[in-house]
Amino acid sequence: MAELAINGTTLWYEVDGNGPPCFVIHGGLGMDHAAYRATLGPELARRRQVAWYDQRGNGRSARPPLESLTMEQLADDVAALAQHLGWDQALVVGHSYGGFVAQEVALRHSEVVEALVLVATGPGQLGTGEAPDEDGAGLPMPEELQAMLQRLPTDDDAMPAFFDELLPFYLHRADPDEVRPKFAGTIPSASALGRGFEILGGWSSVDRLAGLATPTLVVG
C-alpha cells in the first residue's frame, strides 16, 4: 500500500502482479477499487503488473475540494501516477465511469496509453452533430433506475443500500447475491457520487474520438 501526494491531493494505490503495466480505473464515482480487485485481480495480475488506485475524493484517497474533481483532472492524475511509477506506457482498463476517465486519459495523454479496454461505458453527452431521437440511441433507461438516480444518497452511511439496490441493473446473468460480497471493503463517498453526475452532465468525447489512435477494445 502506498500514497502519492500529487496535483493538490493524495492518491491511495497498490501495485501487484507481474508483466507489462496496467491501470484499472474504477467506476462510480462514489465507490473505489475493491470490487474490481476482487473480480479482475486474480487473473489480470497473472498477466500484468496492475496498479489499483482510488480516484481523488473516493475510497482511501484524500477528499480534496469537490471542484477539483473534473474529468480532465481525474485523467491527469492517472498520467501523474504513471510518471511516479516509472511507467512509460500502460494498458488502461476503465469500467463505467472509469471508462469515461480512461477515454480522457487517452485523449489528453496518448503517450501514456498502450491500449484501452472500455467496459460498459460510453462517450458521454451528445456530440455537436447528434440528435436525441437519432436511430441507434437505444432503449430508454428503465423507469425504476431513473427514479433511483433522481434520489441520490446525500451521506456516506446511505451509500451501501443505494449500491445494493442499483446492482441488479448492472448484471445480465449473474446473481446479485453472489456479486454483493465482492464489494466488501468498499469505502463509499456520497459527495463524489453527486459530483460525478455534475461532471458527466457537461462531458463528452464524441467529437474528439476521431482523433483517438489508441488501440481500443470495447466490451458491452
C-alpha positions in Angstrom: 0.0 0.0 0.0 1.2 3.5 -0.8 0.1 7.1 -1.0 1.1 9.7 -3.6 0.8 13.4 -3.0 0.1 14.8 -6.4 -1.9 17.5 -8.1 -3.1 19.0 -4.8 -4.3 15.8 -3.2 -3.2 12.4 -2.1 -4.0 9.2 -4.0 -4.0 5.7 -2.5 -2.7 3.0 -4.7 -1.2 -0.5 -4.6 0.6 -2.5 -7.3 0.6 -6.2 -7.7 1.2 -8.9 -10.4 3.9 -9.4 -13.0 4.2 -8.3 -16.6 3.5 -5.2 -18.6 1.9 -2.3 -16.7 -1.9 -1.9 -16.4 -4.2 0.7 -14.7 -7.7 -0.3 -13.6 -9.9 2.8 -13.3 -12.9 2.1 -11.1 -16.4 3.3 -11.7 -18.8 5.3 -9.6 -17.9 7.9 -8.8 -18.5 7.3 -5.1 -17.0 3.8 -4.9 -13.4 2.5 -5.1 -11.1 -0.2 -6.5 -12.2 -3.0 -4.1 -14.8 -4.9 -6.2 -12.5 -4.7 -9.3 -9.6 -6.2 -7.4 -11.8 -8.9 -6.1 -13.1 -9.9 -9.5 -10.4 -9.0 -12.1 -7.4 -9.2 -9.8 -6.5 -12.9 -9.7 -6.5 -13.3 -13.5 -5.3 -9.9 -14.5 -2.3 -9.9 -12.1 -1.1 -13.2 -13.6 -0.5 -11.3 -16.9 0.1 -7.7 -15.9 1.6 -5.6 -13.3 -1.6 -3.9 -12.1 -2.0 -0.5 -10.4 -5.2 -0.5 -8.3 -5.9 3.0 -7.1 -8.8 5.1 -5.8 -9.6 8.2 -7.7 -9.4 11.5 -5.9 -12.3 12.0 -3.5 -13.0 8.3 -3.5 -12.2 5.3 -1.4 -8.9 5.5 0.5 -7.7 8.6 -1.3 -7.9 12.1 0.2 -11.0 14.3 -0.1 -9.9 17.5 -1.8 -12.4 20.3 -2.7 -15.1 18.8 -4.9 -14.5 21.4 -7.5 -11.1 19.8 -8.1 -12.9 16.7 -9.4 -13.1 17.2 -13.1 -12.8 14.7 -15.9 -9.6 16.4 -17.0 -8.1 16.3 -13.5 -9.0 12.7 -13.0 -7.2 11.9 -16.2 -4.2 14.0 -15.3 -4.0 12.1 -12.0 -3.5 8.8 -14.0 -0.7 10.3 -16.0 0.9 11.6 -12.8 0.7 8.2 -11.2 2.2 6.6 -14.3 5.1 9.0 -14.1 5.6 8.3 -10.4 5.7 4.6 -11.1 8.1 5.0 -13.9 5.7 3.6 -16.4 6.3 4.9 -19.9 3.1 3.2 -21.2 0.3 1.1 -19.7 -2.8 -0.8 -20.7 -5.7 1.3 -19.3 -8.9 -0.5 -18.3 -11.9 1.5 -17.4 -15.4 0.4 -16.4 -18.5 2.6 -16.4 -17.3 6.0 -15.1 -13.8 4.7 -15.2 -14.3 4.3 -18.9 -15.1 8.0 -19.2 -11.8 8.8 -17.4 -9.9 6.2 -19.5 -11.0 7.9 -22.7 -9.9 11.3 -21.3 -6.6 9.8 -20.4 -6.1 8.6 -23.9 -7.2 11.9 -25.4 -5.0 14.1 -23.1 -2.1 11.8 -22.5 -2.0 9.4 -25.5 1.8 8.8 -25.0 1.0 7.1 -21.7 -1.6 4.7 -23.1 -0.5 1.4 -24.7 -4.1 0.4 -25.3 -7.6 0.9 -23.9 -10.2 -1.6 -22.6 -13.6 0.2 -22.2 -16.2 -1.9 -20.3 -19.9 -1.0 -20.1 -19.3 2.7 -20.7 -20.0 5.4 -23.3 -18.8 8.7 -24.8 -20.9 11.0 -22.5 -23.2 13.6 -23.8 -24.3 14.0 -27.5 -21.8 15.4 -30.0 -22.4 18.5 -31.9 -23.8 16.6 -34.9 -26.1 14.2 -33.0 -29.8 14.5 -32.2 -31.5 12.9 -29.1 -34.0 10.9 -31.2 -31.5 9.6 -33.7 -31.7 5.9 -34.8 -29.4 3.7 -32.7 -29.9 5.7 -29.5 -31.1 2.5 -27.8 -33.9 1.8 -25.4 -34.7 4.4 -22.7 -33.5 3.9 -19.2 -35.8 1.7 -17.0 -38.2 3.9 -15.0 -37.1 2.3 -11.7 -33.5 3.2 -12.5 -34.4 6.8 -13.5 -36.2 7.2 -10.1 -33.2 5.9 -8.2 -30.9 8.3 -9.9 -33.2 11.2 -9.0 -32.8 10.5 -5.3 -29.0 10.0 -4.8 -27.9 9.5 -1.3 -26.5 12.6 0.5 -24.4 10.9 3.2 -21.9 8.0 3.2 -24.0 5.8 5.5 -26.8 5.6 2.9 -24.4 4.6 0.1 -24.3 0.8 0.7 -28.1 0.4 0.5 -28.1 2.6 -2.7 -25.4 0.5 -4.4 -27.2 -2.7 -3.3 -30.4 -1.5 -5.0 -28.5 -0.4 -8.1 -26.5 -3.6 -8.6 -29.2 -5.7 -10.4 -29.3 -3.1 -13.2 -25.6 -3.7 -13.9 -25.9 -7.5 -14.2 -27.1 -9.5 -17.2 -27.0 -13.1 -16.0 -25.1 -13.0 -12.7 -26.9 -13.4 -9.4 -26.8 -10.2 -7.4 -26.5 -12.2 -4.1 -23.3 -13.8 -5.5 -21.8 -10.4 -6.6 -22.6 -8.4 -3.4 -19.7 -9.9 -1.3 -17.2 -8.7 -3.9 -17.9 -5.1 -2.6 -16.7 -6.0 0.8 -14.1 -3.3 1.9 -15.5 -0.6 -0.4 -15.3 2.8 1.1 -18.2 4.9 -0.3 -18.4 8.7 -0.9 -21.8 10.3 -1.4 -20.2 13.6 -2.3 -18.1 12.1 -5.0 -21.2 10.3 -6.4 -23.1 13.6 -6.7 -20.1 15.4 -8.2 -19.6 12.6 -10.7 -23.1 13.3 -12.2 -22.4 17.0 -12.3 -19.2 16.4 -14.3 -20.8 13.9 -16.6 -23.6 16.4 -17.5 -21.0 18.6 -19.3 -18.6 16.0 -20.6 -18.4 14.3 -24.0 -15.8 12.6 -26.0 -17.9 12.2 -29.2 -16.4 15.0 -31.2 -12.9 14.0 -30.3 -13.0 10.2 -30.9 -11.9 10.5 -34.5 -8.5 11.8 -33.2 -8.0 8.8 -30.9 -5.4 6.5 -32.4 -5.0 4.2 -29.4 -5.9 0.5 -30.0 -9.2 0.0 -28.1 -11.3 -2.9 -27.1 -15.0 -2.0 -26.3 -16.8 -4.5 -24.1 -20.6 -4.3 -23.7 
